[in-house]
């Protein structure tokens, strides 16, 4: 097992230790002042044979259970320490008829890889992982489930064991998702078993994935696209269910990932406070400066795991952890879910049933790689273009780069993502969250304003007049943004934060193609150097703006 170099040795001095007589080797418990409050803390030395393992209530993604029961699902050794897992909703109801589920069931929002197999996945998330050599890493990670047909056609799956009602979505259900799904008849269910497509059928009510099978579900729009491009699965096709893993650090560990469990967001990375980069965390009670009961998992400079619970804010916790020699840290679910267990006792007892638990286990047998590993070579998060690298790094350091946009920089930015970027800019520029600004200035926010968007920041940015929707009440959150529209939004944002600077607008050879409504915005952003034209003297108003271009414009605006 790899160990990090010993750098700080003073950490234990601040503890009032209370070690039980039956404490496992290298597991110490105590209290510490973290974020201005008394925290329950456990340090775990990651010795050979000790592993980080996700424990899942009843072995299913559709249930929850008492903490003791979830911990008890770990059957390959002794659990020496544990905290509650990532965020989940105990009473999720996707509604009817299109959203595929009926009734209430726990919905887990945390990425989970268990013994090299995808249990739950969807999107990038802050996570902790361990490889088959016992090396542990914390960082932003994306587990991308895929189905490869006949060795050549790759179907990128939106989520695993998380039902998605978007018409364009493709998702998988495995036998660890045991809740009857009402899948619309307009969808297609592709059943995969023994590496072959066994059946292709229309959606049906009360569908349950049989043992040993993977159900690949195409919603109506996704299936129409598959038919159009002649890549739809057919009975008898060879089909391999796998996953590509991308991460922002420690690629060698994630490439050989054995177990991964996602949290809520980053607290610390490389010794830096990262709470302002977690724009994927949208609930009001989970914002950086809101005090609440929190659970955290950290790595110290000497390679130990630090597990803890405390009532404080994420920002204060992160700052305290940094002062204590923590290099990387994430937070897990909080509130009533908060739980810390060590040496056979609860230091913090949860106030509710849990869907997942992060357990540290002294294993009785060595892990065995699956015969067919689902883990492909790591796919690095797209690097910024060389010309953009310095600005991207500066934006990240300034807290301007949302977590969900820190990667795939050449990808077109969407309307929803641009709202995330604006909200992050707003906090960094003004020192106020966009929510607090609206409430303190009497600005009414209609969170149900748009029929096709439940994205957290969209209604706030709309309430400030920076973005608008469409006459039919929609927002089109996944649409790409044209350069002409980005210019208008940036001008409105500058007006909102009272930037009064001005400059001489640039002229472009394609000026005639700039719509009249966008001309003031183009004049504003080009006059101040917030946006520039192309080397050939054009502005390309109708061209989509990429993530890296959008981040750079925000950085340029921030520097005014």
LUMBA-371292 format. One record per residue (C-alpha): residue in one letter; x, y, z. Coordinates in nm, 4 decimals, decimal comma, always signed. Each point is the difference from the previous one (the first is absolute). Example, Ala and Ser with C-alpha at 12.3 -4.5 7.8 and 13.67 -1.06 7.14 Angstrom:
2
   residuo          x          y          z
         a    +1,2300    -0,4500    +0,7800
         s    +0,1370    +0,3440    -0,0660
//
This chain:
560
   residuo          x          y          z
         x    +0,0000    +0,0000    +0,0000
         x    +0,1196    +0,3500    -0,0795
         x    +0,0399    +0,2452    +0,2833
         x    +0,0183    +0,3767    -0,0108
         x    +0,3065    +0,1619    +0,1520
         x    -0,0258    +0,1009    +0,3607
         x    -0,0245    +0,3782    +0,0117
         x    -0,1909    +0,1030    +0,3122
         x    +0,0091    -0,1692    +0,3365
         x    -0,1719    +0,2477    +0,2262
         x    -0,3564    -0,0891    -0,0887
         x    -0,0600    -0,2432    +0,2832
         x    +0,0901    +0,2602    +0,2599
         x    -0,3356    +0,1733    -0,0346
         x    -0,2007    -0,3112    +0,0790
         x    -0,1518    -0,1194    +0,3229
         x    +0,0265    -0,3681    -0,0849
         x    -0,2456    -0,2570    +0,1199
         x    +0,1238    -0,3337    -0,1334
         x    -0,2055    -0,3090    +0,0770
         x    +0,1645    -0,3102    +0,1382
         x    -0,0813    -0,1996    -0,3135
         x    +0,1235    +0,2620    -0,2441
         x    +0,1355    -0,1306    -0,3263
         x    +0,3628    +0,0692    -0,0789
         x    +0,0465    +0,3431    -0,1496
         x    -0,3557    +0,1172    +0,0791
         x    -0,0247    +0,2856    +0,2485
         x    -0,3016    +0,1997    +0,1038
         x    -0,0353    +0,3340    +0,1712
         x    -0,1279    +0,3531    -0,0273
         x    +0,1425    +0,3087    -0,1621
         x    -0,1034    +0,3583    -0,0539
         x    -0,0917    +0,0263    -0,3659
         x    -0,1847    +0,2930    -0,1493
         x    -0,0390    +0,1495    +0,3446
         x    -0,1909    -0,3003    +0,1347
         x    +0,0842    -0,3276    +0,1714
         x    +0,0354    -0,2736    -0,2606
         x    -0,0017    -0,3743    +0,0434
         x    +0,3032    -0,1271    -0,1881
         x    +0,1579    -0,3333    -0,0850
         x    +0,3464    -0,0481    -0,1499
         x    +0,0628    -0,3217    -0,1923
         x    +0,3433    -0,1205    -0,1084
         x    -0,0440    -0,1793    -0,3324
         x    +0,2083    -0,3119    +0,0641
         x    +0,0301    -0,2920    -0,2406
         x    -0,3265    -0,1900    -0,0150
         x    -0,2050    +0,3031    +0,1025
         x    -0,2374    +0,1320    -0,2659
         x    -0,2633    +0,2639    -0,0643
         x    -0,3232    -0,1793    -0,0902
         x    -0,3493    +0,1252    -0,0932
         x    -0,2729    -0,1689    +0,2029
         x    -0,3460    +0,0084    -0,1582
         x    -0,3277    -0,0455    +0,1834
         x    -0,1309    -0,3480    -0,0781
         x    +0,2377    -0,0122    -0,2960
         x    -0,2451    +0,2070    -0,2039
         x    -0,0133    +0,3562    -0,1322
         x    -0,3695    +0,0305    +0,0763
         x    -0,0023    -0,0526    +0,3782
         x    +0,1275    +0,1434    +0,3258
         x    +0,0517    -0,1571    +0,3417
         x    +0,1280    +0,0608    +0,3521
         x    +0,3703    +0,0845    +0,0087
         x    +0,0886    -0,3224    +0,1813
         x    -0,1726    -0,1992    -0,2708
         x    +0,1848    +0,1825    -0,2782
         x    +0,3351    -0,0463    +0,1754
         x    -0,0922    -0,3654    +0,0424
         x    -0,0144    -0,0506    -0,3773
         x    +0,3821    +0,0021    -0,0039
         x    +0,0812    -0,3709    +0,0240
         x    +0,3714    -0,0142    -0,0867
         x    +0,1563    +0,1071    +0,3267
         x    -0,0494    +0,2362    +0,2927
         x    -0,1243    +0,3556    -0,0375
         x    +0,2385    +0,2103    +0,2120
         x    -0,1461    +0,3391    -0,0921
         x    -0,2831    +0,1386    -0,2094
         x    -0,1885    +0,3153    -0,0950
         x    -0,3257    +0,0494    -0,1836
         x    +0,0227    +0,0010    -0,3779
         x    -0,0898    +0,2522    -0,2671
         x    -0,3219    +0,1964    -0,0423
         x    -0,3298    -0,1754    -0,0495
         x    -0,3717    +0,0689    +0,0175
         x    -0,1879    -0,2451    +0,2202
         x    -0,3381    +0,0872    -0,1428
         x    +0,0685    +0,0579    -0,3664
         x    -0,3036    -0,0172    -0,2238
         x    +0,0658    +0,0539    -0,3642
         x    -0,3691    +0,0371    -0,0677
         x    -0,1979    -0,1179    -0,2965
         x    -0,0436    -0,0777    -0,2746
         x    +0,3214    +0,0733    -0,1853
         x    +0,2593    -0,0033    +0,2738
         x    +0,0037    -0,3739    +0,0187
         x    -0,0623    -0,0602    +0,3687
         x    -0,2948    -0,0235    +0,2315
         x    -0,0095    +0,0235    +0,3754
         x    +0,2788    +0,1018    +0,2365
         x    +0,3472    -0,1499    +0,0059
         x    +0,3449    +0,1226    +0,1068
         x    +0,1850    +0,1602    -0,2898
         x    +0,3789    +0,0105    +0,0364
         x    +0,1885    +0,2875    -0,1617
         x    +0,3452    -0,1391    +0,0791
         x    +0,2253    -0,1775    -0,2489
         x    +0,0804    -0,3510    +0,1244
         x    +0,2471    -0,2510    -0,1406
         x    +0,0164    -0,3250    +0,1964
         x    +0,2588    -0,2700    -0,0720
         x    +0,0555    +0,1459    -0,3452
         x    -0,3694    +0,0010    -0,0874
         x    -0,2160    +0,3058    -0,0592
         x    -0,2741    +0,0150    +0,2611
         x    -0,1126    +0,3598    -0,0430
         x    +0,1264    +0,2733    -0,2291
         x    -0,0953    +0,3191    -0,1735
         x    +0,2047    +0,3163    -0,0475
         x    +0,3205    +0,1284    +0,1546
         x    +0,0208    -0,0080    +0,3774
         x    +0,2480    +0,0428    +0,2834
         x    +0,0898    -0,3477    +0,1207
         x    +0,2397    -0,2230    +0,1904
         x    +0,1407    -0,3089    -0,1671
         x    +0,2391    -0,2874    +0,0606
         x    +0,1853    -0,2166    -0,2505
         x    +0,0929    -0,3673    +0,0200
         x    +0,3356    +0,0840    +0,1607
         x    -0,1629    +0,1844    +0,2891
         x    +0,0824    +0,3526    -0,1186
         x    -0,2643    +0,2606    +0,0872
         x    -0,0857    +0,3209    -0,1880
         x    -0,2468    +0,2867    +0,0414
         x    -0,1005    +0,2208    -0,2913
         x    -0,2544    +0,0762    -0,2673
         x    -0,0833    -0,3119    -0,1949
         x    -0,2416    -0,1039    -0,2706
         x    -0,0992    -0,3604    -0,0529
         x    -0,1381    -0,0191    -0,3544
         x    -0,1964    -0,3218    -0,0528
         x    +0,0062    -0,1264    -0,3572
         x    -0,1405    -0,2867    -0,2018
         x    +0,2141    -0,1122    -0,2927
         x    -0,1944    -0,1767    -0,2774
         x    +0,1813    -0,2469    -0,2265
         x    +0,3346    +0,1333    +0,1131
         x    -0,0353    +0,3361    -0,1729
         x    -0,3144    +0,1994    +0,0795
         x    +0,0244    +0,1710    +0,3387
         x    -0,3199    +0,1150    +0,1727
         x    +0,0753    +0,2634    +0,2630
         x    -0,2385    -0,0559    +0,2880
         x    -0,1339    +0,3044    +0,1867
         x    -0,0408    -0,1752    +0,3341
         x    +0,0188    -0,3409    +0,1628
         x    -0,2767    -0,1105    +0,2364
         x    -0,1453    +0,3491    -0,0051
         x    -0,3146    +0,0384    -0,2075
         x    +0,0121    +0,2966    -0,2378
         x    -0,3187    +0,1390    -0,1543
         x    +0,1698    +0,2205    -0,2606
         x    -0,1222    -0,1039    -0,3453
         x    +0,3589    -0,0144    -0,1276
         x    +0,1299    -0,2061    +0,2937
         x    +0,1545    -0,3446    -0,0097
         x    +0,0465    -0,1692    +0,3364
         x    +0,0620    -0,3443    +0,1473
         x    -0,1688    -0,1981    +0,2730
         x    +0,1756    -0,2997    +0,1516
         x    -0,1091    -0,2633    +0,2463
         x    +0,1056    +0,2217    +0,2926
         x    -0,2857    +0,2353    -0,0914
         x    -0,2943    -0,1990    +0,1217
         x    -0,2841    +0,2525    -0,0129
         x    -0,2749    -0,0621    -0,2589
         x    +0,0438    +0,2585    -0,2721
         x    -0,2893    +0,1276    -0,2092
         x    +0,1804    +0,0556    -0,3292
         x    -0,2126    +0,1749    -0,2657
         x    -0,1039    -0,2092    -0,3001
         x    +0,1740    +0,2546    -0,2253
         x    +0,3345    -0,1021    +0,1526
         x    +0,2011    -0,3103    -0,0893
         x    +0,1389    -0,2537    +0,2481
         x    +0,3091    -0,1854    -0,1223
         x    +0,0779    -0,2993    +0,2240
         x    +0,3665    -0,1062    +0,0083
         x    +0,1136    -0,3294    +0,1500
         x    +0,3109    -0,2103    -0,0549
         x    +0,1489    +0,2806    -0,2121
         x    -0,2812    -0,0151    -0,2568
         x    -0,3200    +0,1879    -0,0727
         x    -0,2745    -0,2414    +0,1035
         x    -0,3062    +0,2089    -0,0819
         x    -0,1165    +0,3416    -0,1205
         x    -0,3498    +0,0960    +0,1099
         x    -0,2240    +0,2969    +0,0672
         x    -0,0135    +0,1515    +0,3453
         x    -0,2371    -0,1497    +0,2508
         x    -0,1312    +0,0562    +0,3516
         x    +0,1563    -0,1651    +0,3041
         x    +0,3168    -0,1013    -0,1819
         x    +0,2645    -0,1623    +0,2230
         x    +0,3449    -0,0937    -0,1267
         x    +0,0596    -0,3720    +0,0394
         x    +0,3049    -0,1366    +0,1812
         x    +0,3145    +0,0119    -0,2085
         x    -0,1417    +0,2365    -0,2622
         x    +0,0470    +0,3602    -0,1042
         x    -0,2995    +0,1899    -0,1371
         x    +0,1061    +0,2714    -0,2449
         x    -0,2916    +0,2441    -0,0205
         x    -0,0390    +0,2391    -0,2931
         x    -0,2565    +0,2721    +0,0511
         x    -0,1997    +0,0965    -0,3080
         x    +0,2289    +0,2726    -0,1326
         x    +0,3145    -0,2062    +0,0564
         x    -0,1484    -0,2963    -0,1849
         x    -0,1047    +0,2209    -0,2906
         x    +0,3585    +0,1240    -0,0261
         x    +0,1333    -0,3570    +0,0123
         x    -0,2329    -0,1027    -0,2815
         x    +0,0920    +0,3046    -0,2064
         x    +0,3704    -0,0768    +0,0256
         x    -0,0440    -0,3785    -0,0239
         x    +0,1718    -0,0770    +0,3310
         x    -0,2925    -0,1531    +0,1863
         x    +0,0593    -0,3359    +0,1755
         x    -0,1423    -0,3168    -0,1498
         x    -0,0573    -0,3423    +0,1525
         x    +0,3183    -0,2053    -0,0200
         x    +0,2382    +0,2978    -0,0065
         x    +0,3119    -0,0348    +0,2117
         x    -0,0378    +0,2470    +0,2857
         x    +0,2588    +0,0940    +0,2627
         x    -0,1000    +0,2152    +0,2967
         x    +0,3014    +0,1958    +0,1211
         x    +0,1035    +0,3379    +0,1335
         x    +0,2614    +0,2611    -0,0759
         x    +0,1322    +0,1904    +0,2994
         x    +0,1311    +0,3548    -0,0236
         x    +0,1362    +0,2041    +0,2877
         x    +0,1809    +0,3223    +0,0721
         x    +0,2894    -0,1570    +0,1934
         x    +0,1671    -0,3304    +0,0922
         x    -0,0930    -0,1550    -0,3349
         x    +0,1969    -0,3163    +0,0754
         x    -0,2192    -0,0743    +0,3026
         x    -0,3307    +0,0666    -0,1743
         x    +0,1097    -0,2029    -0,3035
         x    +0,0289    -0,3075    +0,2213
         x    -0,2998    +0,0917    +0,2161
         x    -0,1436    -0,2731    +0,2148
         x    -0,2466    +0,2042    +0,2038
         x    -0,1298    +0,3557    -0,0355
         x    -0,2598    +0,1829    +0,2052
         x    -0,1047    +0,3526    -0,0826
         x    -0,0704    +0,2790    +0,2431
         x    -0,1615    +0,3384    -0,0208
         x    +0,2919    +0,2192    -0,1071
         x    +0,3621    +0,0890    +0,0593
         x    +0,1116    +0,1637    +0,3206
         x    +0,3758    -0,0030    -0,0595
         x    +0,2194    -0,0933    -0,2939
         x    +0,3771    +0,0168    +0,0115
         x    -0,0273    +0,2016    +0,3198
         x    -0,2312    +0,2650    -0,1538
         x    -0,3528    +0,0897    +0,1142
         x    -0,2309    -0,1096    -0,2858
         x    -0,3494    +0,0651    +0,1355
         x    -0,0753    +0,2833    -0,2434
         x    +0,0580    -0,2307    -0,2971
         x    -0,2848    -0,2344    +0,0923
         x    -0,2731    +0,1499    -0,2171
         x    -0,1570    -0,3430    -0,0356
         x    -0,1049    +0,0363    +0,3642
         x    -0,3153    +0,2037    -0,0352
         x    -0,2140    -0,0471    +0,3113
         x    -0,0239    +0,3130    +0,2113
         x    +0,1010    -0,1833    +0,3194
         x    +0,3134    -0,1366    -0,1701
         x    +0,1559    +0,3303    -0,0992
         x    +0,3568    +0,0746    +0,1158
         x    -0,0840    +0,2291    +0,2933
         x    -0,3160    -0,1668    +0,1295
         x    +0,0478    -0,1745    +0,3347
         x    -0,1362    -0,3514    +0,0332
         x    +0,0929    -0,3497    +0,1077
         x    +0,2701    -0,1229    -0,2391
         x    +0,1947    -0,3171    -0,0738
         x    +0,3454    +0,0130    -0,1584
         x    +0,2676    -0,2388    -0,1252
         x    +0,3574    +0,1232    -0,0335
         x    +0,3551    -0,1100    -0,0702
         x    +0,2836    +0,1323    +0,2100
         x    +0,3487    +0,0792    -0,1200
         x    +0,1292    -0,3224    +0,1568
         x    -0,2486    -0,2149    -0,1919
         x    -0,2601    -0,0664    +0,2717
         x    -0,3743    +0,0240    -0,0466
         x    -0,1828    +0,2455    +0,2204
         x    -0,3735    -0,0532    +0,0500
         x    -0,2111    +0,2483    +0,1878
         x    -0,3318    +0,1615    +0,0828
         x    -0,0536    +0,3563    +0,1172
         x    -0,2589    +0,2771    +0,0041
         x    +0,1570    +0,2786    -0,2037
         x    +0,0184    +0,1479    -0,3503
         x    +0,1904    -0,1574    -0,2868
         x    +0,2302    +0,2997    -0,0324
         x    +0,0923    -0,0060    +0,3682
         x    +0,0526    -0,3758    -0,0045
         x    +0,2280    +0,0248    -0,3033
         x    +0,2099    +0,2750    +0,1555
         x    +0,0385    -0,1971    +0,3222
         x    +0,0950    -0,3180    -0,1826
         x    +0,2667    +0,1847    -0,1974
         x    +0,1493    +0,1351    +0,3229
         x    +0,0084    -0,3588    +0,1310
         x    +0,2076    -0,1295    -0,2890
         x    -0,2758    -0,1413    -0,2212
         x    +0,0893    -0,0187    -0,3690
         x    -0,3349    -0,1097    -0,1468
         x    -0,3527    -0,0250    +0,1377
         x    -0,3608    -0,0432    -0,1076
         x    -0,3289    +0,0245    +0,1809
         x    -0,2642    -0,2695    +0,0030
         x    -0,3708    +0,0273    +0,0774
         x    -0,0753    +0,2037    +0,3098
         x    -0,2845    +0,0945    +0,2296
         x    -0,1804    -0,2966    +0,1466
         x    +0,2102    -0,2321    -0,2186
         x    +0,3223    +0,0944    +0,1818
         x    +0,1627    -0,3073    +0,1517
         x    +0,3439    -0,0936    +0,1326
         x    +0,0820    -0,3520    +0,1147
         x    +0,3315    -0,1321    +0,1273
         x    +0,1291    -0,2898    +0,2063
         x    -0,3446    -0,1498    +0,0406
         x    -0,1759    +0,3161    +0,1252
         x    -0,1863    +0,2969    -0,1419
         x    +0,1693    +0,3306    +0,0669
         x    -0,2862    +0,1672    -0,1877
         x    -0,3241    -0,1917    -0,0406
         x    -0,2076    +0,0682    -0,3126
         x    -0,3512    +0,1320    +0,0375
         x    -0,1368    -0,1858    -0,3024
         x    +0,0409    -0,3120    -0,2070
         x    +0,2921    +0,0006    -0,2442
         x    +0,0305    -0,1101    -0,3600
         x    +0,3801    -0,0294    -0,0077
         x    +0,2924    -0,0024    +0,2394
         x    +0,3702    +0,0542    -0,0587
         x    +0,1712    -0,2713    +0,2031
         x    +0,3656    -0,0580    +0,0783
         x    +0,0503    -0,3752    +0,0254
         x    +0,2719    -0,2356    +0,1215
         x    -0,0520    -0,2667    -0,2629
         x    +0,0378    -0,3718    +0,0562
         x    +0,0839    -0,0763    -0,3626
         x    +0,1755    +0,1948    -0,2705
         x    -0,2118    +0,1682    -0,2682
         x    -0,0311    -0,1753    -0,3334
         x    -0,0281    +0,1892    -0,3246
         x    -0,3066    -0,0936    -0,2049
         x    +0,0665    -0,2450    -0,2822
         x    -0,1169    +0,2686    -0,2372
         x    +0,0904    +0,3351    +0,1395
         x    -0,2418    +0,2760    -0,0836
         x    +0,2617    +0,2645    +0,0511
         x    +0,1532    +0,1312    -0,3199
         x    +0,3213    +0,2031    -0,0153
         x    -0,0536    +0,3397    +0,1575
         x    -0,1456    +0,2714    -0,2159
         x    +0,1480    +0,3261    +0,1146
         x    -0,2269    +0,2971    +0,0360
         x    +0,0617    +0,2070    -0,3120
         x    +0,2905    +0,2366    +0,0465
         x    -0,0533    +0,3661    -0,0819
         x    +0,1472    +0,1306    -0,3224
         x    +0,3561    +0,1292    +0,0428
         x    -0,1121    +0,3598    -0,0512
         x    -0,2679    -0,0409    +0,2673
         x    +0,1969    -0,1882    +0,2660
         x    +0,1235    +0,2976    +0,2039
         x    -0,3431    +0,1647    +0,0062
         x    -0,1699    -0,3278    +0,0967
         x    +0,2427    -0,0481    +0,2878
         x    -0,0523    +0,3605    +0,1110
         x    -0,3772    -0,0427    -0,0121
         x    +0,0248    -0,3176    +0,2081
         x    +0,2174    +0,1757    +0,2593
         x    -0,2447    +0,2917    +0,0157
         x    -0,2936    -0,2316    +0,0672
         x    -0,1540    +0,0769    -0,3388
         x    +0,0042    -0,3525    -0,1445
         x    -0,2987    -0,2125    +0,1016
         x    +0,0713    -0,3650    +0,0728
         x    -0,2280    -0,1196    -0,2789
         x    +0,1846    +0,2130    -0,2580
         x    +0,3553    -0,0941    +0,1008
         x    +0,0540    -0,2405    -0,2883
         x    -0,0857    -0,0611    -0,3667
         x    +0,0964    +0,3574    -0,0677
         x    -0,0546    -0,0206    -0,3760
         x    -0,3603    -0,1092    +0,0498
         x    -0,2693    +0,2589    -0,0765
         x    -0,1358    +0,1586    +0,3151
         x    -0,3737    -0,0362    +0,0575
         x    -0,2487    +0,2571    +0,1200
         x    -0,0241    -0,1752    +0,3351
         x    +0,3779    -0,0183    +0,0368
         x    +0,0351    +0,3686    -0,0830
         x    -0,2375    +0,0750    +0,2879
         x    +0,2244    -0,2073    +0,2296
         x    +0,2970    +0,2054    -0,1187
         x    -0,1839    +0,3265    +0,0629
         x    -0,0994    -0,1058    +0,3533
         x    +0,3620    -0,0900    +0,0785
         x    +0,1203    +0,3328    -0,1394
         x    -0,2614    +0,1852    +0,2034
         x    +0,1256    -0,1475    +0,3284
         x    +0,3658    +0,0590    -0,0854
         x    -0,0550    +0,3584    -0,1180
         x    -0,2425    +0,1261    +0,2623
         x    +0,0680    -0,2259    +0,2964
         x    -0,3719    -0,0827    +0,0051
         x    -0,1762    -0,3111    -0,1163
         x    -0,2479    +0,0633    -0,2762
         x    -0,2755    -0,1308    +0,2277
         x    +0,0860    +0,2448    +0,2791
         x    +0,0257    +0,2897    -0,2418
         x    -0,3469    -0,0684    -0,1379
         x    -0,1619    -0,0395    +0,3417
         x    +0,1705    +0,3043    +0,1552
         x    -0,0963    +0,2205    -0,2945
         x    -0,3604    -0,1108    -0,0113
         x    +0,0394    -0,1757    -0,3355
         x    -0,2689    -0,2642    -0,0394
         x    +0,1227    -0,3357    -0,1282
         x    -0,2462    -0,2438    -0,1586
         x    +0,1708    -0,3389    +0,0298
         x    -0,2722    -0,1584    -0,2144
         x    +0,0248    +0,2632    -0,2710
         x    +0,1087    -0,2354    -0,2769
         x    -0,1839    -0,3206    -0,0816
         x    +0,3086    -0,1812    -0,1333
         x    +0,2591    +0,0963    +0,2609
         x    +0,0443    -0,0862    +0,3660
         x    +0,3604    +0,1231    -0,0016
         x    +0,0718    +0,1913    +0,3165
         x    +0,1657    +0,3202    -0,1219
         x    -0,2084    +0,0561    -0,3155
         x    -0,2945    +0,1779    +0,1691
         x    +0,2360    +0,2208    +0,2033
         x    +0,1926    +0,1119    -0,3075
         x    -0,3317    +0,0546    -0,1789
         x    -0,1364    +0,2044    +0,2933
         x    +0,2984    +0,2333    -0,0382
         x    -0,0899    +0,0518    -0,3658
         x    +0,3245    -0,1528    -0,1274
         x    -0,1652    -0,2891    -0,1865
         x    -0,3505    -0,0408    -0,1347
         x    -0,2176    -0,2894    -0,0974
         x    -0,2328    -0,0617    -0,2923
         x    -0,3623    +0,1085    -0,0510
         x    -0,1277    -0,3536    +0,0633
         x    +0,1467    -0,0011    +0,3532
         x    +0,3033    -0,2136    -0,0831
         x    +0,3689    +0,0746    +0,0496
         x    +0,1783    -0,2588    -0,2175
         x    +0,2728    -0,0600    +0,2618
         x    +0,2022    -0,2393    -0,2179
         x    +0,0160    +0,2259    -0,3063
         x    +0,3428    +0,1349    -0,0918
         x    +0,0597    +0,3760    +0,0202
         x    +0,0961    +0,2097    -0,2995
         x    +0,2732    +0,2624    +0,0344
         x    -0,2487    +0,2797    -0,0708
         x    -0,2211    -0,1125    +0,2894
         x    +0,2948    -0,0445    +0,2349
         x    +0,0923    +0,3623    -0,0713
         x    -0,3459    +0,1208    +0,1028
         x    +0,0023    -0,2088    +0,3188
         x    +0,3447    +0,1287    +0,0959
         x    -0,1112    +0,3592    -0,0512
         x    -0,3057    -0,0570    +0,2206
         x    +0,2180    -0,1655    +0,2653
         x    +0,2411    +0,2945    -0,0043
         x    -0,2903    +0,2415    +0,0407
         x    -0,1331    -0,2014    +0,2935
         x    +0,3311    +0,0175    +0,1885
         x    +0,0329    +0,3680    -0,0939
         x    +0,3014    -0,0188    -0,2262
         x    +0,0014    +0,3374    -0,1709
         x    +0,3207    -0,0273    -0,2028
         x    -0,0182    +0,0629    -0,3719
         x    +0,2228    -0,0369    -0,3034
         x    +0,0099    +0,0403    -0,3751
         x    -0,1972    -0,2766    -0,1734
         x    +0,1818    -0,2022    -0,2602
         x    -0,1204    -0,0278    -0,3554
         x    -0,0242    -0,3326    -0,1770
         x    -0,0161    -0,1060    -0,3620
         x    -0,3199    -0,1973    +0,0723
         x    -0,1670    +0,2871    +0,1882
         x    -0,3034    -0,0245    -0,2276
         x    -0,0746    -0,3449    +0,1433
         x    -0,0217    +0,1272    +0,3595
         x    -0,3714    +0,0309    +0,0901
         x    -0,1169    +0,3448    +0,1064
         x    -0,1047    -0,1268    +0,3448
         x    +0,3521    -0,1311    +0,0637
         x    +0,1969    +0,2974    -0,1302
         x    +0,0105    +0,1925    +0,3324
         x    +0,1309    -0,3087    +0,1761
         x    +0,2633    -0,0666    -0,2656
         x    +0,1116    +0,3644    +0,0137
         x    +0,0255    -0,0166    +0,3791
         x    +0,1980    -0,3236    +0,0294
         x    +0,2358    +0,0717    -0,2884
         x    +0,0585    +0,3575    +0,1106
         x    +0,1211    -0,1223    +0,3394
         x    +0,1830    -0,3054    -0,1297
         x    -0,2377    -0,2397    +0,1752
         x    -0,0515    -0,1760    -0,3341
         x    +0,2122    +0,0277    -0,3109
         x    -0,0393    -0,0827    -0,3634
         x    +0,1737    -0,2583    -0,2162
         x    +0,3370    +0,0318    -0,1692
         x    -0,1720    +0,0562    -0,3349
         x    -0,1797    +0,3103    +0,1267
         x    -0,3396    -0,1662    +0,0555
         x    -0,2051    -0,0248    +0,3181
         x    -0,2026    -0,3112    -0,0989
         x    -0,3112    +0,1063    +0,1937
         x    -0,1951    -0,3187    -0,0752
         x    +0,2842    -0,2341    +0,0974
         x    -0,0395    -0,1886    +0,3289
         x    +0,2209    +0,1018    +0,2898
         x    +0,2024    -0,2743    +0,1680
         x    +0,0506    -0,0584    +0,3704
         x    +0,3545    +0,1323    -0,0018
         x    -0,1014    +0,3077    -0,1979
         x    -0,2860    +0,0684    +0,2420
         x    +0,2268    -0,0381    +0,3043
         x    +0,2534    +0,2376    -0,1508
         x    -0,2662    +0,2647    -0,0679
         x    -0,1130    -0,0276    +0,3611
         x    +0,3607    +0,0308    +0,1144
         x    +0,0446    +0,3095    -0,2171
         x    -0,3157    +0,1535    +0,1460
         x    +0,1136    -0,0867    +0,3534
         x    +0,3247    +0,1910    -0,0511
         x    -0,1767    +0,3290    -0,0870
//
